[in-house]
Amino acid sequence: MTDKQVRIMDAIQEKETELKVKVIEAKKKAETKVASARKETAKIREEAHLRAEQEVKTLVSEGLAQANIQEKEILASNKSSVSSLKKLSKKNFAAAIDIVMRAVTSQDFIESRKPEQE
């Protein structure tokens, strides 16, 4: 080989070495970026999970509060209904007593008017 050919071969090897180094550096940078992106993705996923968890807690809390309000309304309505039924029951009882008293009084009146038959 001539001196010129040797220099060309050396230059080619030097360029190949430089390219290999650049490829290795680019690969390391890409791996670093991928690792960073994975960390960021994990962080975002965790934040989203925490937000979703908090939202579920809020919805459950609101649901429980609404259920408590509805339960109180139902209990108040039931109490009112029971009170109305008690009043109605008392009125019906009083009316029944009145009817019985009238019947007894009427029967007594009718019997007192009958001439005695002996």
MOPAC internal coordinates of N, CA, C and O (Angstrom, degrees):
PM7 1SCF
backbone

  N    0.0000 0     0.00 0     0.00 0    0    0    0
  C    1.4360 1     0.00 0     0.00 0    1    0    0
  C    1.5225 1   108.68 1     0.00 0    2    1    0
  O    1.2310 1   123.38 1   -32.66 1    3    2    1
  N    1.2693 1   111.13 1   147.34 1    3    2    1
  C    1.4591 1   116.16 1  -179.99 1    5    3    2
  C    1.5167 1   108.81 1   -87.23 1    6    5    3
  O    1.2310 1   122.09 1   -14.65 1    7    6    5
  N    1.2826 1   113.60 1   165.35 1    7    6    5
  C    1.4674 1   120.75 1   179.65 1    9    7    6
  C    1.5309 1   110.76 1   -59.12 1   10    9    7
  O    1.2310 1   120.87 1   142.47 1   11   10    9
  N    1.2991 1   115.94 1   -37.53 1   11   10    9
  C    1.4559 1   120.95 1  -179.58 1   13   11   10
  C    1.5316 1   110.14 1   -66.75 1   14   13   11
  O    1.2310 1   120.46 1   138.12 1   15   14   13
  N    1.3125 1   116.72 1   -41.88 1   15   14   13
  C    1.4557 1   120.99 1   179.64 1   17   15   14
  C    1.5311 1   110.93 1   -64.56 1   18   17   15
  O    1.2310 1   120.96 1   141.33 1   19   18   17
  N    1.3431 1   115.77 1   -38.67 1   19   18   17
  C    1.4604 1   120.31 1   179.13 1   21   19   18
  C    1.5245 1   109.98 1   -64.13 1   22   21   19
  O    1.2310 1   120.44 1   136.69 1   23   22   21
  N    1.3180 1   116.76 1   -43.31 1   23   22   21
  C    1.4666 1   120.51 1   178.53 1   25   23   22
  C    1.5274 1   111.16 1   -63.37 1   26   25   23
  O    1.2310 1   120.72 1   140.82 1   27   26   25
  N    1.3291 1   116.23 1   -39.18 1   27   26   25
  C    1.4638 1   120.25 1   178.69 1   29   27   26
  C    1.5310 1   109.39 1   -64.98 1   30   29   27
  O    1.2310 1   120.48 1   135.84 1   31   30   29
  N    1.3345 1   116.68 1   -44.16 1   31   30   29
  C    1.4599 1   121.05 1   179.24 1   33   31   30
  C    1.5292 1   110.49 1   -62.50 1   34   33   31
  O    1.2310 1   120.52 1   136.82 1   35   34   33
  N    1.3308 1   116.60 1   -43.18 1   35   34   33
  C    1.4671 1   120.65 1   177.91 1   37   35   34
  C    1.5331 1   110.93 1   -62.26 1   38   37   35
  O    1.2310 1   120.50 1   137.96 1   39   38   37
  N    1.3270 1   116.65 1   -42.04 1   39   38   37
  C    1.4669 1   121.14 1   179.51 1   41   39   38
  C    1.5317 1   109.80 1   -63.79 1   42   41   39
  O    1.2310 1   120.74 1   138.86 1   43   42   41
  N    1.3294 1   116.19 1   -41.14 1   43   42   41
  C    1.4642 1   120.44 1   179.36 1   45   43   42
  C    1.5291 1   109.64 1   -63.63 1   46   45   43
  O    1.2310 1   120.26 1   134.46 1   47   46   45
  N    1.3316 1   117.11 1   -45.54 1   47   46   45
  C    1.4634 1   120.77 1   179.16 1   49   47   46
  C    1.5293 1   111.29 1   -63.07 1   50   49   47
  O    1.2310 1   121.26 1   140.24 1   51   50   49
  N    1.3228 1   115.19 1   -39.76 1   51   50   49
  C    1.4730 1   119.36 1   178.63 1   53   51   50
  C    1.5311 1   110.30 1   -63.12 1   54   53   51
  O    1.2310 1   120.44 1   136.35 1   55   54   53
  N    1.3283 1   116.76 1   -43.65 1   55   54   53
  C    1.4676 1   121.00 1   178.19 1   57   55   54
  C    1.5316 1   110.33 1   -64.06 1   58   57   55
  O    1.2310 1   120.39 1   137.96 1   59   58   57
  N    1.3529 1   116.86 1   -42.04 1   59   58   57
  C    1.4594 1   120.13 1   177.93 1   61   59   58
  C    1.5260 1   110.58 1   -60.37 1   62   61   59
  O    1.2310 1   120.69 1   137.44 1   63   62   61
  N    1.3339 1   116.29 1   -42.56 1   63   62   61
  C    1.4593 1   121.21 1   179.07 1   65   63   62
  C    1.5232 1   110.25 1   -63.46 1   66   65   63
  O    1.2310 1   120.40 1   134.82 1   67   66   65
  N    1.3288 1   116.84 1   -45.18 1   67   66   65
  C    1.4638 1   120.99 1   178.33 1   69   67   66
  C    1.5325 1   110.75 1   -59.83 1   70   69   67
  O    1.2310 1   121.05 1   136.60 1   71   70   69
  N    1.3423 1   115.59 1   -43.40 1   71   70   69
  C    1.4640 1   119.82 1   179.55 1   73   71   70
  C    1.5288 1   111.02 1   -65.07 1   74   73   71
  O    1.2310 1   120.66 1   139.50 1   75   74   73
  N    1.3452 1   116.35 1   -40.50 1   75   74   73
  C    1.4624 1   119.62 1   178.24 1   77   75   74
  C    1.5279 1   110.75 1   -62.21 1   78   77   75
  O    1.2310 1   120.94 1   138.27 1   79   78   77
  N    1.3347 1   115.81 1   -41.73 1   79   78   77
  C    1.4668 1   120.49 1   178.39 1   81   79   78
  C    1.5252 1   109.79 1   -63.56 1   82   81   79
  O    1.2310 1   120.53 1   136.00 1   83   82   81
  N    1.3357 1   116.58 1   -44.00 1   83   82   81
  C    1.4647 1   120.22 1   179.04 1   85   83   82
  C    1.5277 1   110.97 1   -62.99 1   86   85   83
  O    1.2310 1   120.41 1   139.97 1   87   86   85
  N    1.3375 1   116.82 1   -40.03 1   87   86   85
  C    1.4648 1   120.51 1   178.33 1   89   87   86
  C    1.5241 1   109.92 1   -63.11 1   90   89   87
  O    1.2310 1   120.59 1   135.62 1   91   90   89
  N    1.3391 1   116.47 1   -44.38 1   91   90   89
  C    1.4708 1   120.59 1   179.04 1   93   91   90
  C    1.5233 1   110.45 1   -62.26 1   94   93   91
  O    1.2310 1   120.08 1   135.65 1   95   94   93
  N    1.3400 1   117.46 1   -44.35 1   95   94   93
  C    1.4639 1   121.30 1   178.79 1   97   95   94
  C    1.5341 1   111.11 1   -63.39 1   98   97   95
  O    1.2310 1   120.67 1   137.19 1   99   98   97
  N    1.3394 1   116.33 1   -42.81 1   99   98   97
  C    1.4666 1   120.35 1   179.22 1  101   99   98
  C    1.5270 1   110.21 1   -63.81 1  102  101   99
  O    1.2310 1   121.03 1   140.31 1  103  102  101
  N    1.3466 1   115.63 1   -39.69 1  103  102  101
  C    1.4639 1   119.83 1   178.78 1  105  103  102
  C    1.5263 1   110.42 1   -63.69 1  106  105  103
  O    1.2310 1   120.41 1   137.32 1  107  106  105
  N    1.3446 1   116.83 1   -42.68 1  107  106  105
  C    1.4706 1   120.61 1   178.44 1  109  107  106
  C    1.5257 1   110.61 1   -62.99 1  110  109  107
  O    1.2310 1   120.36 1   136.73 1  111  110  109
  N    1.3454 1   116.93 1   -43.27 1  111  110  109
  C    1.4659 1   120.45 1   178.61 1  113  111  110
  C    1.5304 1   110.54 1   -62.03 1  114  113  111
  O    1.2310 1   120.93 1   137.00 1  115  114  113
  N    1.3382 1   115.82 1   -43.00 1  115  114  113
  C    1.4643 1   119.65 1   179.91 1  117  115  114
  C    1.5263 1   110.44 1   -63.74 1  118  117  115
  O    1.2310 1   120.19 1   137.80 1  119  118  117
  N    1.3309 1   117.24 1   -42.20 1  119  118  117
  C    1.4664 1   120.77 1   178.58 1  121  119  118
  C    1.5267 1   110.75 1   -63.26 1  122  121  119
  O    1.2310 1   120.87 1   140.46 1  123  122  121
  N    1.3381 1   115.93 1   -39.54 1  123  122  121
  C    1.4646 1   120.32 1   177.98 1  125  123  122
  C    1.5285 1   110.28 1   -63.76 1  126  125  123
  O    1.2310 1   120.81 1   136.10 1  127  126  125
  N    1.3328 1   116.06 1   -43.90 1  127  126  125
  C    1.4627 1   119.98 1   178.92 1  129  127  126
  C    1.5284 1   111.12 1   -64.45 1  130  129  127
  O    1.2310 1   120.31 1   139.96 1  131  130  129
  N    1.3275 1   117.00 1   -40.04 1  131  130  129
  C    1.4663 1   120.64 1   178.56 1  133  131  130
  C    1.5243 1   109.92 1   -63.65 1  134  133  131
  O    1.2310 1   120.65 1   135.59 1  135  134  133
  N    1.3363 1   116.36 1   -44.41 1  135  134  133
  C    1.4692 1   120.03 1   179.07 1  137  135  134
  C    1.5250 1   110.46 1   -62.31 1  138  137  135
  O    1.2310 1   120.64 1   137.45 1  139  138  137
  N    1.3293 1   116.38 1   -42.55 1  139  138  137
  C    1.4610 1   120.89 1   178.74 1  141  139  138
  C    1.5341 1   110.50 1   -63.46 1  142  141  139
  O    1.2310 1   120.88 1   137.31 1  143  142  141
  N    1.3226 1   115.93 1   -42.69 1  143  142  141
  C    1.4648 1   120.06 1   178.91 1  145  143  142
  C    1.5270 1   110.63 1   -63.98 1  146  145  143
  O    1.2310 1   120.29 1   141.02 1  147  146  145
  N    1.3306 1   117.05 1   -38.98 1  147  146  145
  C    1.4687 1   120.24 1   177.99 1  149  147  146
  C    1.5230 1   110.73 1   -64.22 1  150  149  147
  O    1.2310 1   120.69 1   138.14 1  151  150  149
  N    1.3351 1   116.29 1   -41.86 1  151  150  149
  C    1.4674 1   119.81 1   178.01 1  153  151  150
  C    1.5268 1   110.31 1   -62.44 1  154  153  151
  O    1.2310 1   120.91 1   135.07 1  155  154  153
  N    1.3189 1   115.86 1   -44.93 1  155  154  153
  C    1.4662 1   120.66 1  -179.70 1  157  155  154
  C    1.5313 1   110.37 1   -63.28 1  158  157  155
  O    1.2310 1   120.88 1   138.30 1  159  158  157
  N    1.3267 1   115.93 1   -41.70 1  159  158  157
  C    1.4654 1   120.37 1   178.12 1  161  159  158
  C    1.5229 1   110.63 1   -62.36 1  162  161  159
  O    1.2310 1   120.55 1   136.48 1  163  162  161
  N    1.3233 1   116.55 1   -43.52 1  163  162  161
  C    1.4695 1   120.53 1   178.61 1  165  163  162
  C    1.5237 1   110.44 1   -63.04 1  166  165  163
  O    1.2310 1   120.85 1   139.18 1  167  166  165
  N    1.3337 1   115.97 1   -40.82 1  167  166  165
  C    1.4657 1   120.44 1   179.19 1  169  167  166
  C    1.5341 1   110.30 1   -63.69 1  170  169  167
  O    1.2310 1   120.72 1   133.92 1  171  170  169
  N    1.3249 1   116.23 1   -46.08 1  171  170  169
  C    1.4683 1   120.89 1   179.50 1  173  171  170
  C    1.5273 1   110.16 1   -63.08 1  174  173  171
  O    1.2310 1   120.83 1   137.71 1  175  174  173
  N    1.3362 1   116.03 1   -42.29 1  175  174  173
  C    1.4664 1   120.38 1   179.12 1  177  175  174
  C    1.5269 1   110.59 1   -61.72 1  178  177  175
  O    1.2310 1   120.37 1   136.99 1  179  178  177
  N    1.3333 1   116.89 1   -43.01 1  179  178  177
  C    1.4703 1   121.47 1   179.42 1  181  179  178
  C    1.5306 1   110.61 1   -64.24 1  182  181  179
  O    1.2310 1   120.41 1   136.15 1  183  182  181
  N    1.3374 1   116.83 1   -43.85 1  183  182  181
  C    1.4662 1   120.41 1   178.20 1  185  183  182
  C    1.5301 1   110.96 1   -62.03 1  186  185  183
  O    1.2310 1   121.01 1   137.58 1  187  186  185
  N    1.3375 1   115.67 1   -42.42 1  187  186  185
  C    1.4663 1   119.56 1   178.87 1  189  187  186
  C    1.5280 1   110.19 1   -63.83 1  190  189  187
  O    1.2310 1   120.82 1   139.59 1  191  190  189
  N    1.3215 1   116.04 1   -40.41 1  191  190  189
  C    1.4678 1   120.27 1   178.29 1  193  191  190
  C    1.5286 1   110.48 1   -62.32 1  194  193  191
  O    1.2310 1   120.69 1   135.42 1  195  194  193
  N    1.3342 1   116.28 1   -44.58 1  195  194  193
  C    1.4680 1   120.16 1   179.99 1  197  195  194
  C    1.5288 1   111.20 1   -64.61 1  198  197  195
  O    1.2310 1   120.90 1   138.99 1  199  198  197
  N    1.3442 1   115.89 1   -41.01 1  199  198  197
  C    1.4717 1   119.16 1   177.77 1  201  199  198
  C    1.5276 1   110.61 1   -63.85 1  202  201  199
  O    1.2310 1   120.83 1   136.61 1  203  202  201
  N    1.3270 1   116.01 1   -43.39 1  203  202  201
  C    1.4692 1   119.42 1   179.19 1  205  203  202
  C    1.5239 1   110.52 1   -63.63 1  206  205  203
  O    1.2310 1   120.74 1   138.74 1  207  206  205
  N    1.3143 1   116.20 1   -41.26 1  207  206  205
  C    1.4668 1   120.68 1   178.79 1  209  207  206
  C    1.5281 1   110.49 1   -62.01 1  210  209  207
  O    1.2310 1   120.60 1   136.24 1  211  210  209
  N    1.3260 1   116.45 1   -43.76 1  211  210  209
  C    1.4617 1   120.94 1   178.99 1  213  211  210
  C    1.5241 1   110.65 1   -64.76 1  214  213  211
  O    1.2310 1   120.81 1   139.64 1  215  214  213
  N    1.3327 1   116.06 1   -40.36 1  215  214  213
  C    1.4647 1   119.74 1   179.46 1  217  215  214
  C    1.5291 1   110.48 1   -64.20 1  218  217  215
  O    1.2310 1   120.68 1   139.33 1  219  218  217
  N    1.3357 1   116.30 1   -40.67 1  219  218  217
  C    1.4681 1   120.03 1   177.71 1  221  219  218
  C    1.5248 1   109.79 1   -62.84 1  222  221  219
  O    1.2310 1   120.54 1   136.39 1  223  222  221
  N    1.3417 1   116.58 1   -43.61 1  223  222  221
  C    1.4670 1   119.89 1   178.71 1  225  223  222
  C    1.5243 1   110.45 1   -60.69 1  226  225  223
  O    1.2310 1   120.93 1   137.54 1  227  226  225
  N    1.3329 1   115.82 1   -42.46 1  227  226  225
  C    1.4630 1   120.23 1   179.51 1  229  227  226
  C    1.5290 1   110.41 1   -63.07 1  230  229  227
  O    1.2310 1   120.77 1   134.25 1  231  230  229
  N    1.3340 1   116.13 1   -45.75 1  231  230  229
  C    1.4652 1   119.72 1   179.98 1  233  231  230
  C    1.5226 1   111.36 1   -63.20 1  234  233  231
  O    1.2310 1   120.60 1   138.91 1  235  234  233
  N    1.3252 1   116.46 1   -41.09 1  235  234  233
  C    1.4671 1   120.03 1   178.19 1  237  235  234
  C    1.5219 1   109.90 1   -63.57 1  238  237  235
  O    1.2310 1   120.87 1   136.38 1  239  238  237
  N    1.3320 1   115.93 1   -43.62 1  239  238  237
  C    1.4627 1   120.38 1   179.71 1  241  239  238
  C    1.5262 1   110.54 1   -62.02 1  242  241  239
  O    1.2310 1   120.60 1   134.64 1  243  242  241
  N    1.3314 1   116.47 1   -45.36 1  243  242  241
  C    1.4633 1   120.12 1   178.52 1  245  243  242
  C    1.5280 1   110.76 1   -63.76 1  246  245  243
  O    1.2310 1   120.83 1   139.82 1  247  246  245
  N    1.3307 1   116.02 1   -40.18 1  247  246  245
  C    1.4644 1   120.22 1   178.34 1  249  247  246
  C    1.5146 1   111.70 1   -62.61 1  250  249  247
  O    1.2310 1   120.86 1   136.97 1  251  250  249
  N    1.3378 1   115.95 1   -43.03 1  251  250  249
  C    1.4651 1   120.01 1   178.32 1  253  251  250
  C    1.5249 1   110.97 1   -64.58 1  254  253  251
  O    1.2310 1   120.80 1   138.88 1  255  254  253
  N    1.3242 1   116.07 1   -41.12 1  255  254  253
  C    1.4650 1   119.59 1   178.72 1  257  255  254
  C    1.5302 1   110.07 1   -62.18 1  258  257  255
  O    1.2310 1   120.79 1   135.64 1  259  258  257
  N    1.3297 1   116.09 1   -44.36 1  259  258  257
  C    1.4670 1   120.27 1   178.91 1  261  259  258
  C    1.5243 1   110.42 1   -63.73 1  262  261  259
  O    1.2310 1   120.53 1   139.11 1  263  262  261
  N    1.3296 1   116.59 1   -40.89 1  263  262  261
  C    1.4709 1   120.24 1   178.65 1  265  263  262
  C    1.5241 1   110.64 1   -63.34 1  266  265  263
  O    1.2310 1   120.19 1   140.18 1  267  266  265
  N    1.3324 1   117.23 1   -39.82 1  267  266  265
  C    1.4701 1   120.71 1   177.86 1  269  267  266
  C    1.5213 1   111.10 1   -63.41 1  270  269  267
  O    1.2310 1   120.85 1   137.48 1  271  270  269
  N    1.3273 1   115.98 1   -42.52 1  271  270  269
  C    1.4672 1   120.22 1   178.55 1  273  271  270
  C    1.5269 1   109.64 1   -61.80 1  274  273  271
  O    1.2310 1   120.74 1   133.44 1  275  274  273
  N    1.3413 1   116.18 1   -46.56 1  275  274  273
  C    1.4630 1   119.93 1  -179.89 1  277  275  274
  C    1.5236 1   110.92 1   -63.86 1  278  277  275
  O    1.2310 1   120.55 1   141.22 1  279  278  277
  N    1.3307 1   116.55 1   -38.78 1  279  278  277
  C    1.4613 1   119.81 1   178.60 1  281  279  278
  C    1.5282 1   110.43 1   -62.44 1  282  281  279
  O    1.2310 1   120.59 1   136.65 1  283  282  281
  N    1.3411 1   116.49 1   -43.35 1  283  282  281
  C    1.4638 1   119.95 1   178.84 1  285  283  282
  C    1.5235 1   110.97 1   -63.76 1  286  285  283
  O    1.2310 1   120.70 1   139.56 1  287  286  285
  N    1.3445 1   116.28 1   -40.44 1  287  286  285
  C    1.4633 1   119.70 1   178.41 1  289  287  286
  C    1.5292 1   110.69 1   -63.44 1  290  289  287
  O    1.2310 1   120.85 1   138.00 1  291  290  289
  N    1.3276 1   115.97 1   -42.00 1  291  290  289
  C    1.4713 1   120.19 1   179.31 1  293  291  290
  C    1.5212 1   110.32 1   -64.82 1  294  293  291
  O    1.2310 1   120.92 1   135.94 1  295  294  293
  N    1.3429 1   115.85 1   -44.06 1  295  294  293
  C    1.4657 1   119.17 1   179.09 1  297  295  294
  C    1.5273 1   111.18 1   -62.00 1  298  297  295
  O    1.2310 1   120.64 1   138.45 1  299  298  297
  N    1.3361 1   116.39 1   -41.55 1  299  298  297
  C    1.4667 1   119.95 1   178.31 1  301  299  298
  C    1.5256 1   110.13 1   -64.05 1  302  301  299
  O    1.2310 1   120.85 1   138.00 1  303  302  301
  N    1.3220 1   115.98 1   -42.00 1  303  302  301
  C    1.4622 1   120.37 1   178.67 1  305  303  302
  C    1.5256 1   110.48 1   -64.10 1  306  305  303
  O    1.2310 1   120.91 1   136.86 1  307  306  305
  N    1.3347 1   115.87 1   -43.14 1  307  306  305
  C    1.4701 1   119.45 1   178.50 1  309  307  306
  C    1.5251 1   111.00 1   -63.67 1  310  309  307
  O    1.2310 1   120.69 1   138.99 1  311  310  309
  N    1.3341 1   116.29 1   -41.01 1  311  310  309
  C    1.4641 1   120.15 1   179.53 1  313  311  310
  C    1.5253 1   109.85 1   -62.40 1  314  313  311
  O    1.2310 1   121.17 1   137.09 1  315  314  313
  N    1.3255 1   115.36 1   -42.91 1  315  314  313
  C    1.4611 1   120.18 1   178.17 1  317  315  314
  C    1.5265 1   110.23 1   -63.13 1  318  317  315
  O    1.2310 1   120.61 1   138.27 1  319  318  317
  N    1.3321 1   116.43 1   -41.73 1  319  318  317
  C    1.4693 1   120.18 1   179.26 1  321  319  318
  C    1.5191 1   110.87 1   -64.44 1  322  321  319
  O    1.2310 1   120.28 1   137.42 1  323  322  321
  N    1.3267 1   117.08 1   -42.58 1  323  322  321
  C    1.4649 1   120.88 1   178.54 1  325  323  322
  C    1.5218 1   110.03 1   -62.49 1  326  325  323
  O    1.2310 1   120.70 1   137.37 1  327  326  325
  N    1.3291 1   116.26 1   -42.63 1  327  326  325
  C    1.4631 1   120.53 1   178.58 1  329  327  326
  C    1.5264 1   110.25 1   -61.48 1  330  329  327
  O    1.2310 1   120.75 1   135.83 1  331  330  329
  N    1.3288 1   116.16 1   -44.17 1  331  330  329
  C    1.4681 1   120.07 1   178.88 1  333  331  330
  C    1.5204 1   110.79 1   -63.09 1  334  333  331
  O    1.2310 1   120.58 1   138.90 1  335  334  333
  N    1.3384 1   116.49 1   -41.10 1  335  334  333
  C    1.4656 1   119.62 1   178.80 1  337  335  334
  C    1.5242 1   111.29 1   -64.64 1  338  337  335
  O    1.2310 1   120.37 1   141.25 1  339  338  337
  N    1.3320 1   116.90 1   -38.75 1  339  338  337
  C    1.4689 1   119.97 1   178.17 1  341  339  338
  C    1.5232 1   110.24 1   -62.93 1  342  341  339
  O    1.2310 1   120.89 1   134.93 1  343  342  341
  N    1.3456 1   115.91 1   -45.07 1  343  342  341
  C    1.4662 1   119.60 1   179.26 1  345  343  342
  C    1.5254 1   110.37 1   -61.92 1  346  345  343
  O    1.2310 1   121.01 1   135.69 1  347  346  345
  N    1.3332 1   115.68 1   -44.31 1  347  346  345
  C    1.4570 1   120.31 1  -179.98 1  349  347  346
  C    1.5237 1   110.28 1   -63.81 1  350  349  347
  O    1.2310 1   120.71 1   138.72 1  351  350  349
  N    1.3187 1   116.25 1   -41.28 1  351  350  349
  C    1.4628 1   120.88 1   178.82 1  353  351  350
  C    1.5256 1   110.59 1   -61.95 1  354  353  351
  O    1.2310 1   120.39 1   137.28 1  355  354  353
  N    1.3435 1   116.85 1   -42.72 1  355  354  353
  C    1.4696 1   120.48 1   178.08 1  357  355  354
  C    1.5236 1   110.52 1   -63.06 1  358  357  355
  O    1.2310 1   120.55 1   137.96 1  359  358  357
  N    1.3421 1   116.56 1   -42.04 1  359  358  357
  C    1.4658 1   120.11 1   179.29 1  361  359  358
  C    1.5225 1   110.33 1   -64.32 1  362  361  359
  O    1.2310 1   120.56 1   136.81 1  363  362  361
  N    1.3396 1   116.53 1   -43.19 1  363  362  361
  C    1.4681 1   120.11 1   179.35 1  365  363  362
  C    1.5231 1   110.62 1   -63.81 1  366  365  363
  O    1.2310 1   120.44 1   139.06 1  367  366  365
  N    1.3165 1   116.77 1   -40.94 1  367  366  365
  C    1.4626 1   120.66 1   178.91 1  369  367  366
  C    1.5267 1   110.10 1   -63.31 1  370  369  367
  O    1.2310 1   120.95 1   135.44 1  371  370  369
  N    1.3378 1   115.79 1   -44.56 1  371  370  369
  C    1.4685 1   120.16 1   178.93 1  373  371  370
  C    1.5238 1   110.21 1   -62.94 1  374  373  371
  O    1.2310 1   120.33 1   139.77 1  375  374  373
  N    1.3279 1   116.98 1   -40.23 1  375  374  373
  C    1.4647 1   120.59 1   179.28 1  377  375  374
  C    1.5236 1   110.17 1   -66.18 1  378  377  375
  O    1.2310 1   120.42 1   140.00 1  379  378  377
  N    1.3300 1   116.81 1   -40.00 1  379  378  377
  C    1.4716 1   120.27 1   179.05 1  381  379  378
  C    1.5245 1   110.36 1   -63.97 1  382  381  379
  O    1.2310 1   120.29 1   136.83 1  383  382  381
  N    1.3209 1   117.04 1   -43.17 1  383  382  381
  C    1.4708 1   120.79 1   177.74 1  385  383  382
  C    1.5241 1   109.92 1   -62.06 1  386  385  383
  O    1.2310 1   120.64 1   137.56 1  387  386  385
  N    1.3240 1   116.38 1   -42.44 1  387  386  385
  C    1.4631 1   120.92 1   179.29 1  389  387  386
  C    1.5258 1   110.68 1   -60.47 1  390  389  387
  O    1.2310 1   120.62 1   136.42 1  391  390  389
  N    1.3421 1   116.43 1   -43.58 1  391  390  389
  C    1.4713 1   120.49 1   179.75 1  393  391  390
  C    1.5227 1   110.52 1   -64.01 1  394  393  391
  O    1.2310 1   120.68 1   135.69 1  395  394  393
  N    1.3319 1   116.30 1   -44.31 1  395  394  393
  C    1.4682 1   120.07 1   179.40 1  397  395  394
  C    1.5225 1   109.72 1   -62.76 1  398  397  395
  O    1.2310 1   120.05 1   136.30 1  399  398  397
  N    1.3070 1   117.52 1   -43.70 1  399  398  397
  C    1.4666 1   121.07 1  -179.96 1  401  399  398
  C    1.5282 1   110.42 1   -62.42 1  402  401  399
  O    1.2310 1   120.45 1   138.55 1  403  402  401
  N    1.3108 1   116.75 1   -41.45 1  403  402  401
  C    1.4695 1   119.77 1   178.40 1  405  403  402
  C    1.5246 1   110.42 1   -64.21 1  406  405  403
  O    1.2310 1   121.72 1   137.92 1  407  406  405
  N    1.3346 1   114.30 1   -42.08 1  407  406  405
  C    1.4717 1   117.53 1   179.95 1  409  407  406
  C    1.5178 1   110.50 1   -63.33 1  410  409  407
  O    1.2310 1   120.68 1   135.44 1  411  410  409
  N    1.3119 1   116.30 1   -44.56 1  411  410  409
  C    1.4706 1   120.22 1   179.30 1  413  411  410
  C    1.5184 1   109.53 1   -63.13 1  414  413  411
  O    1.2310 1   120.47 1   134.71 1  415  414  413
  N    1.3208 1   116.70 1   -45.29 1  415  414  413
  C    1.4568 1   121.26 1  -179.84 1  417  415  414
  C    1.5209 1   110.17 1   -62.96 1  418  417  415
  O    1.2310 1   120.47 1   136.56 1  419  418  417
  N    1.3171 1   116.71 1   -43.44 1  419  418  417
  C    1.4681 1   120.59 1   179.44 1  421  419  418
  C    1.5122 1   110.35 1   -63.53 1  422  421  419
  O    1.2310 1   120.47 1   136.11 1  423  422  421
  N    1.3140 1   116.71 1   -43.89 1  423  422  421
  C    1.4618 1   120.70 1   179.64 1  425  423  422
  C    1.5273 1   109.79 1   -62.74 1  426  425  423
  O    1.2310 1   120.76 1   135.65 1  427  426  425
  N    1.3387 1   116.16 1   -44.35 1  427  426  425
  C    1.4692 1   119.85 1   177.78 1  429  427  426
  C    1.5268 1   110.07 1   -60.75 1  430  429  427
  O    1.2310 1   120.93 1   137.76 1  431  430  429
  N    1.3340 1   115.84 1   -42.24 1  431  430  429
  C    1.4557 1   120.55 1  -179.43 1  433  431  430
  C    1.5243 1   110.17 1   -63.44 1  434  433  431
  O    1.2310 1   121.63 1   134.26 1  435  434  433
  N    1.3449 1   114.49 1   -45.74 1  435  434  433
  C    1.4684 1   119.00 1  -179.57 1  437  435  434
  C    1.5251 1   109.78 1   -61.90 1  438  437  435
  O    1.2310 1   120.30 1   134.92 1  439  438  437
  N    1.3002 1   117.02 1   -45.08 1  439  438  437
  C    1.4638 1   120.52 1  -178.56 1  441  439  438
  C    1.5323 1   111.22 1   -67.48 1  442  441  439
  O    1.2310 1   120.14 1   146.00 1  443  442  441
  N    1.3011 1   117.33 1   -34.00 1  443  442  441
  C    1.4641 1   119.36 1   179.74 1  445  443  442
  C    1.5211 1   110.41 1   -70.93 1  446  445  443
  O    1.2310 1   118.38 1   156.38 1  447  446  445
  N    1.2811 1   120.68 1   -23.62 1  447  446  445
  C    1.4545 1   124.84 1  -179.02 1  449  447  446
  C    1.5241 1   112.13 1   -86.26 1  450  449  447
  O    1.2310 1   121.15 1   159.63 1  451  450  449
  N    1.3023 1   115.40 1   -20.37 1  451  450  449
  C    1.4654 1   117.66 1  -178.30 1  453  451  450
  C    1.5175 1   109.10 1   -68.99 1  454  453  451
  O    1.2310 1   121.38 1   -41.83 1  455  454  453
  N    1.2867 1   114.97 1   138.17 1  455  454  453
  C    1.4596 1   115.97 1   173.35 1  457  455  454
  C    1.5224 1   108.91 1   -71.84 1  458  457  455
  O    1.2310 1   121.80 1   -34.89 1  459  458  457
  N    1.2578 1   114.16 1   145.11 1  459  458  457
  C    1.4522 1   117.74 1  -177.73 1  461  459  458
  C    1.5101 1   108.60 1   -72.14 1  462  461  459
  O    1.2310 1   121.81 1   -50.36 1  463  462  461
  N    1.3241 1   114.14 1   129.64 1  463  462  461
  C    1.4687 1   119.41 1  -179.91 1  465  463  462
  C    1.5101 1   108.15 1  -114.85 1  466  465  463
  O    1.2310 1   121.09 1   -71.79 1  467  466  465
  N    1.2747 1   115.52 1   108.21 1  467  466  465
  C    1.4582 1   120.11 1   179.51 1  469  467  466
  C    1.4786 1   109.46 1  -129.75 1  470  469  467
  O    1.2310 1   120.10 1   180.00 1  471  470  469

